[in-house]
Amino acid sequence: MAEWDADLDHIIPSAVLPPFWAKLVVGFASLLCFARSYDGDFVFDDSEAIVNNKDLRAETPLGDLWRHDFWGSRLSSNTSHKSYRPLTVLTFRVNYYLSGGFHPASFHAVNILLHGGISVLLVDVFSVLFGGLHFTSKGRRLNLAPRSSLLAALLFAVHPVHTECVAGVVGRADLLGALFFLLSFLGYCKAFRETHKEGTRSTFWVLLSILLGAVAMLCKEQGITVLGLNAVFDILVMSKLNVLAVVQKVLHKDRSFENPGLLRNGGLLFRMTLLAAGGAGMLYVRWKIMGTGPPAFTEVDNPASFADSMLVRAINYNYYYSLNAWLLLCPWWLCFDWSMGCIPLIKSVGDWRVIALAALWFCLIGLICQALCSEDSHKRRILSLGLGFLIIPFLPASNLFFRVGFVVAERVLYLPSAGFCMLLTFGFGALSKHTKKKKPIAALVLGVLLINTLRCMVRSGEWRSEEQLFRSALSVCPLNAKVHYNVGKNLADKGNQTAAIRYYREAVRLNPKYVHAMNNLGNILKERNELQEAEELLSLAVQIQPDFAAAWMNLGIVQNSLKRFQAAEQSYRTAIKHRRKYPDCYYNLGRLESEALFLKAIKAHPNAASYHGNLAVLYHRWGHLDLAKKHYEISLRLDPSASGTKENYGLLRRKLEQMQKRNV
């Protein structure tokens, strides 16, 4: 094994090889890359998972964290996302308590430190994966691949695809899941530290590893896959099982394979039984917790999974895999969201993008063949473990076992990228071994590290605010309706309605069924008194999604402004039917009924001064100042001695004068 590591001696200087200095270098590089995100805002999903999540507040019982999903909704609800990550939410709650509120800097600092710790921990993990598991007579683990483990950890520490997990606070779920994933793997390795005491001590470390895997799963669902990696490591490294030889013996019906001693070697069968039982237990508990079944995703979340043809689904799933591989290989085009038309469906094998599938499987098959057929046992094991680390943690996001709610998500590549970095390091070593010119390879490695570091810094800056984050996505996913929607929403929040309308219209053009964009656009048009188009948009939104309570309420407001009181009342009541706890809608319904009753009274008794005076107060409170002025004047004309009406009218006139001065 030392031979493979020696091939990197011209890239990694000897001075940084001692464990302390190696980990110091990796930790410093990881912090340097993402330090710019330290003072960023809460952006994108942070608002729902943190700022608006009542589970972070002290008044919410801690027990509710175990009954709610990641976003604070009850798991038993049909609308729940079913993301069960109570330990991650608990860290948010501790963050909130210690920092005295929603101060983003403290949340970002924890994420940055977590990534640094994971990167440092990977030095130990890679030393096992590259160099094997060897101990001194005193039980201390030896690192037989110091150069390979350092380079792979550095490549991981500075990989730009990690920006979403580190700079976005909700990415802490992936960070915590990865942390306990790695601790579980290292704990499993300790089961082999003292082979002469195989019994109780070995079982303890296996059980501890399973427990840490369960903790990882309570941080992020992906954490359970560590059990699969542990099994692969045990079979290939510790039990030295040659998969190719086993397959050949099975095909040739070799009787030596029937010897049960092969499986009992080192307690392999017992450990596999423990891992399988632990995994089954975790899945069962997780299934029971979900309650109502899997979450219901829509076609815009994952269009390929809704395709009628199995061939179309298979082609597109594999195309998504190739895009994930490209993000690992060339993390230049990064986007906070890849849904809603960002990646159009491949509907026939004649689509040129099928080339990407062919390229992906050409590379994978080549690596798998080398992992199985190489005469070099070390090469076989490195490639097998690298592929295992790349593929196994990615399986929950692959659509193979269940539908997922995204097309491509950079955050799910956090753990698989460790396998990619391992394979890339192996590639650099192989390239160095087969060429005499070492300096160009050293320059290439240094260039990759430097470029990735700079890209991390730039991307971290883009995650500092929603405006920068959303605008950065326009060039990457111009066909993504959600990108245009978020840019428009950000502009609307800043008061730039004209620009916001343009982006909302583009979002609706790209996705004619985008009800949230229709709702927001209708609201702006309502405020600009473009009531006819606002009503059309909101009517279409509730037609597409009949249970969209907010759109029903806004439609009622528009209909009220158009003096169509009966229709407005019906819209308000429909909104309340779909959302029982809707105080804004109850308020608007109360306003509607009070105005309608005053107008009805005035129609019956037009010369009643008090009717006009009270209606004027109503309009005054609502901000309808012209209507308030009109009815104050009618009231005073009918009853000039009404002191209350005089006082209110005077307040209104002063307000109107101040507004005129500001306009001048």
Sequence and secondary structure as in RCSB ss.txt:
>XXXX:A:sequence
MAEWDADLDHIIPSAVLPPFWAKLVVGFASLLCFARSYDGDFVFDDSEAIVNNKDLRAETPLGDLWRHDFWGSRL
SSNTSHKSYRPLTVLTFRVNYYLSGGFHPASFHAVNILLHGGISVLLVDVFSVLFGGLHFTSKGRRLNLAPRSSL
LAALLFAVHPVHTECVAGVVGRADLLGALFFLLSFLGYCKAFRETHKEGTRSTFWVLLSILLGAVAMLCKEQGIT
VLGLNAVFDILVMSKLNVLAVVQKVLHKDRSFENPGLLRNGGLLFRMTLLAAGGAGMLYVRWKIMGTGPPAFTEV
DNPASFADSMLVRAINYNYYYSLNAWLLLCPWWLCFDWSMGCIPLIKSVGDWRVIALAALWFCLIGLICQALCSE
DSHKRRILSLGLGFLIIPFLPASNLFFRVGFVVAERVLYLPSAGFCMLLTFGFGALSKHTKKKKPIAALVLGVLL
INTLRCMVRSGEWRSEEQLFRSALSVCPLNAKVHYNVGKNLADKGNQTAAIRYYREAVRLNPKYVHAMNNLGNIL
KERNELQEAEELLSLAVQIQPDFAAAWMNLGIVQNSLKRFQAAEQSYRTAIKHRRKYPDCYYNLGRLESEALFLK
AIKAHPNAASYHGNLAVLYHRWGHLDLAKKHYEISLRLDPSASGTKENYGLLRRKLEQMQKRNV
>XXXX:A:secstr
 HHHHHTTTTTS GGG SHHHHHHHHHHHHHHHHGGGTT    TTHIIIIIT GGGSTTS GGGGGTB TTS BT
TSTT      HHHHHHHHHHHHHHTS  HHHHHHHHHHHHHHHHHHHHHHHHHHHH  EE TTS EE S HHHHH
HHHHHHHT GGGHHHHHSGGGHHHHHHHHHHHHHHHHHHGGGS GGGTTHHHHHHHHHHHHHHHHHHHH GGGGG
HHHHHHHHIIIIIS   HHHHHHHHHTT GGGG THHHHGGGHHHHHHHHHHHHHHHHHHHHHHH S S    TT
T GGGG S HHHHHHHHHHHHHHHHHHHH TTS  S   TTSS    STTSTTHHHHHHHHHHHHHHHHHHHH S
 HHHHHHHHHHHHHHHGGGGGGSSSSS  S S  GGGGTTHHHHHHHHHHHHHHHHHHT S  HHHHHHHHHHHH
HHHHHHHHHHHHTTSHHHHHHHHHTT TT HHHHHHHHHHHHHTT HHHHHHHHHHHHHH TT HHHHHHHHHHH
HHTT HHHHHHHHHHHHHHSTT HHHHHHHHHHHHHTT HHHHHHHHHHHHHH S  HHHHHHHHHHHHHHHHHH
HHHH TT HHHHHHHHHHHHHHT HHHHHHHHHHHHHH TT HHHHHHHHHHHHHHHHHHHHH 
